[in-house]
Structure formats: C-alpha cells, structure tokens
Amino acid sequence: MARKNDAFYFDSFDRSAEYAGQAVALLSEVMHDYDPSRLQERMAQMHAIEQAADEVRHALVDELVTAFITPIDREDVALLSDYLDSVVDEIEGVLHRLYYDNVQEIRPDALDMLDKVVDEVEQMRGLVAEMRRFKRSKTLRERVFTINHVEQEADSLFVNALRDLHTTCSDPMAVFAWHEVYTQLEECADACEKVADVIDNVVMKNS
C-alpha cells in the first residue's frame, strides 16, 4: 500500500473538526429555536453528521494500521482523532438528553452554556487548522489558552446552573432532566479542551 502523505492526516483532522462545527451549529439552531415536536427529525440530522465523522476516524485508523511514517507520533494521531470524534458524540448526546427526558422548554442558562460550547468548537476548528504548520505556528498555543479559558467559563456557568436548578426548581423530574442536560453540555466543553490539550502536547514534544 502506498504511503499516504502528511496532508492526509491533517486533512482528516480538519474534516473531523468541520463535522464538530456542523454538529454544534445544528444543536444551537435546535436549542435557540426550540420545538420538541421536531426532536426526532433533528436527531436524525445529527446522527448523519456523527456517522460522517465516524467514517473519517475509521479511515484514519485504517491507515495507521499499515503506516510506517506519520507526521506526528502514531499514538498522538490516534488520540487526536478519537478526541475530535468524541466532540461530535458529546454534542449529539445533548440532543439525546433533551429527547429522552422529554424537555419541553429550554432554560436560559442552558443557552449560555451552549454559546460557550459554540465558541470552543470554533476556536478548536482554528486550532486544528494550525496543526499542519504546528512547528512554526505563532498562534497555535494562544488558541490552546483561549480554549482552556472558555472551558473554565463554561465550568462556572455549569456550577451556577446546577445551583440555581436545585434551589429554585421544585419538580424532581425537571431537576433530573436538566441535571443530565447541563452535565452533557459540560462534557461537550471538556471534549474540546481534551483536543486542545493533545495538540498542545504534540507541540511541546516536537519543539
């Protein structure tokens, strides 16, 4: 089998990040203009994005099985690909929670958390785009720091949202449902930070 050039790996990372962007854009559209009657339709759209992202990861892992030389350590290629795919999975998980728990209205602080996730994913896409020139990029580590900062902001919103939920909501089913939704949004933010941390480690190892 002919060796894939370095562009194959970086193109794969870019495509994975692009699918994360599509997924979070769809989630934002759903939650900002919420219609619970359309959730099944929206879940089908999200699943199509998730499946496309999976195909990118599978193709990259298949290449790693036979690749002799890779542009960064094989373990880092596999880890970064896995974490990028996880971002899409976690975003899809928010829709699942809204559907499974029969959420009928969106709480405003959930939209605040979601907007942080949207910001993180956009920053992550820019960071991933810098990967192909990571040895000479002047903005890559700055993007890592930005993602870490946004994730910390999302953490604060998460804590405040849970506090407000448990102190103001008297419906135990609503508390259960929203605890799941908030936690899943927090997982989305964490997934983006994991991508940034892997890339940061790659830069440090190759400096």
C-alpha positions as CSV (number, residue, x, y, z in Angstrom):
1,M,0.0,0.0,0.0
2,A,1.3,3.4,-0.9
3,R,2.2,5.7,2.0
4,K,-0.3,8.5,2.5
5,N,1.4,11.9,2.6
6,D,1.2,14.1,5.6
7,A,-1.7,16.1,4.2
8,F,-3.9,13.0,4.5
9,Y,-3.6,13.2,8.3
10,F,-4.1,16.9,8.6
11,D,-6.9,16.9,6.2
12,S,-8.6,14.2,8.3
13,F,-8.2,16.3,11.4
14,D,-9.7,19.3,9.6
15,R,-12.7,17.3,8.4
16,S,-13.3,16.0,11.8
17,A,-13.3,19.5,13.2
18,E,-15.6,20.6,10.5
19,Y,-18.1,18.0,11.4
20,A,-17.9,19.2,15.0
21,G,-18.7,22.6,13.7
22,Q,-21.7,21.3,11.8
23,A,-22.9,19.4,14.9
24,V,-22.7,22.4,17.2
25,A,-24.4,24.7,14.7
26,L,-27.3,22.2,14.4
27,L,-27.6,22.0,18.2
28,S,-27.5,25.7,18.6
29,E,-30.3,26.1,16.0
30,V,-32.4,23.5,17.8
31,M,-31.9,24.9,21.3
32,H,-32.3,28.6,20.4
33,D,-35.5,27.9,18.4
34,Y,-36.7,25.0,20.4
35,D,-39.5,22.8,19.1
36,P,-39.7,19.5,21.0
37,S,-42.0,18.1,18.3
38,R,-39.1,18.2,15.8
39,L,-36.5,16.5,18.0
40,Q,-36.7,13.1,16.3
41,E,-36.1,14.8,12.9
42,R,-33.2,16.8,14.3
43,M,-31.7,13.7,15.9
44,A,-31.7,12.0,12.5
45,Q,-29.9,15.0,11.0
46,M,-27.3,15.0,13.9
47,H,-26.8,11.3,13.5
48,A,-25.9,11.7,9.9
49,I,-23.2,14.2,10.9
50,E,-22.0,11.8,13.6
51,Q,-21.8,8.9,11.1
52,A,-19.8,11.0,8.6
53,A,-17.4,12.0,11.4
54,D,-17.0,8.3,12.3
55,E,-16.1,7.5,8.7
56,V,-13.3,10.0,8.8
57,R,-11.9,8.5,12.0
58,H,-12.2,4.9,10.7
59,A,-10.3,5.8,7.5
60,L,-7.5,7.4,9.5
61,V,-7.3,4.4,11.9
62,D,-7.2,2.0,9.0
63,E,-4.3,4.0,7.5
64,L,-2.4,3.9,10.9
65,V,-2.5,0.1,10.8
66,T,-0.2,0.0,7.9
67,A,1.5,3.4,8.1
68,F,5.3,3.3,8.7
69,I,5.9,7.0,9.0
70,T,3.4,9.6,10.3
71,P,3.8,13.4,10.7
72,I,3.4,13.1,14.5
73,D,3.6,10.1,16.8
74,R,1.2,7.4,15.9
75,E,-0.3,7.4,19.4
76,D,-1.0,11.2,19.1
77,V,-2.6,10.7,15.7
78,A,-4.9,8.1,17.2
79,L,-5.6,10.1,20.3
80,L,-6.4,13.3,18.5
81,S,-8.6,11.5,16.0
82,D,-10.5,9.9,18.9
83,Y,-11.0,13.1,20.8
84,L,-12.1,15.0,17.8
85,D,-14.7,12.3,17.1
86,S,-15.8,12.5,20.8
87,V,-16.6,16.2,20.4
88,V,-19.3,15.2,17.9
89,D,-20.5,12.4,20.0
90,E,-20.9,14.6,23.1
91,I,-22.8,17.2,21.1
92,E,-25.1,14.6,19.8
93,G,-25.6,13.5,23.4
94,V,-27.2,16.8,24.3
95,L,-30.0,16.2,21.7
96,H,-30.4,12.7,23.1
97,R,-30.9,14.0,26.7
98,L,-33.4,16.6,25.5
99,Y,-35.4,13.9,23.8
100,Y,-35.0,11.1,26.4
101,D,-36.0,13.3,29.2
102,N,-38.9,15.0,27.3
103,V,-37.6,18.5,27.8
104,Q,-40.4,20.9,26.7
105,E,-38.7,24.3,27.3
106,I,-35.1,25.5,27.3
107,R,-33.7,27.2,30.4
108,P,-31.8,30.4,29.6
109,D,-28.7,29.3,31.4
110,A,-28.5,26.3,29.2
111,L,-28.3,28.6,26.2
112,D,-25.4,30.5,28.0
113,M,-23.6,27.2,28.3
114,L,-24.3,26.2,24.8
115,D,-22.9,29.5,23.5
116,K,-19.7,28.7,25.3
117,V,-19.5,25.4,23.6
118,V,-20.1,27.0,20.2
119,D,-17.3,29.4,21.0
120,E,-15.0,26.5,22.0
121,V,-15.7,24.5,18.9
122,E,-15.0,27.5,16.6
123,Q,-11.7,28.0,18.5
124,M,-11.0,24.3,18.2
125,R,-11.5,24.4,14.4
126,G,-9.0,27.2,14.1
127,L,-6.6,25.3,16.3
128,V,-6.9,22.1,14.3
129,A,-6.3,24.1,11.1
130,E,-3.0,25.3,12.5
131,M,-1.8,21.7,13.1
132,R,-0.3,21.3,9.6
133,R,2.2,24.0,10.5
134,F,2.5,23.4,14.2
135,K,6.3,23.6,14.1
136,R,6.2,27.2,13.0
137,S,2.8,28.5,14.0
138,K,2.8,31.7,16.1
139,T,-0.9,31.4,17.1
140,L,-1.3,27.8,18.0
141,R,-0.6,27.9,21.7
142,E,-2.6,31.1,22.0
143,R,-5.6,29.2,20.7
144,V,-5.0,26.5,23.2
145,F,-5.0,29.0,26.0
146,T,-8.2,30.6,24.7
147,I,-10.0,27.2,24.6
148,N,-8.8,26.5,28.2
149,H,-10.2,29.9,29.3
150,V,-13.6,29.3,27.6
151,E,-13.8,25.9,29.2
152,Q,-13.3,27.5,32.6
153,E,-16.1,29.9,31.8
154,A,-18.3,27.0,30.9
155,D,-17.4,25.3,34.2
156,S,-18.5,28.4,36.1
157,L,-21.8,28.5,34.2
158,F,-22.3,24.8,34.9
159,V,-21.8,25.2,38.7
160,N,-24.2,28.2,38.8
161,A,-26.8,26.5,36.6
162,L,-26.9,23.4,38.8
163,R,-27.1,25.6,42.0
164,D,-30.0,27.5,40.5
165,L,-31.7,24.3,39.4
166,H,-31.5,22.7,42.8
167,T,-32.5,25.8,44.7
168,T,-35.4,27.1,42.6
169,C,-37.0,24.0,40.8
170,S,-39.5,22.0,42.8
171,D,-40.3,19.4,40.1
172,P,-38.0,16.4,40.8
173,M,-38.4,15.1,37.2
174,A,-37.3,18.5,35.8
175,V,-34.3,18.6,38.2
176,F,-33.3,15.1,37.0
177,A,-33.7,16.0,33.3
178,W,-31.9,19.3,33.5
179,H,-29.1,17.8,35.6
180,E,-28.5,15.5,32.7
181,V,-28.6,18.2,30.0
182,Y,-26.3,20.5,31.9
183,T,-23.8,17.7,32.6
184,Q,-23.9,16.8,28.9
185,L,-23.2,20.3,27.8
186,E,-20.3,20.3,30.3
187,E,-19.0,17.1,28.6
188,C,-19.0,19.0,25.3
189,A,-16.8,21.7,26.7
190,D,-14.5,19.2,28.3
191,A,-14.2,17.3,25.0
192,C,-13.0,20.4,23.2
193,E,-10.4,21.1,25.9
194,K,-9.1,17.5,25.5
195,V,-8.5,18.2,21.8
196,A,-6.6,21.3,22.7
197,D,-4.5,19.5,25.3
198,V,-3.5,16.8,22.9
199,I,-2.4,19.4,20.3
200,D,-0.5,21.3,23.0
201,N,1.3,18.2,24.0
202,V,2.2,17.5,20.4
203,V,3.7,21.0,20.1
204,M,5.7,20.6,23.3
205,K,7.1,17.2,22.3
206,N,8.2,18.5,18.9
207,S,9.6,21.8,20.0
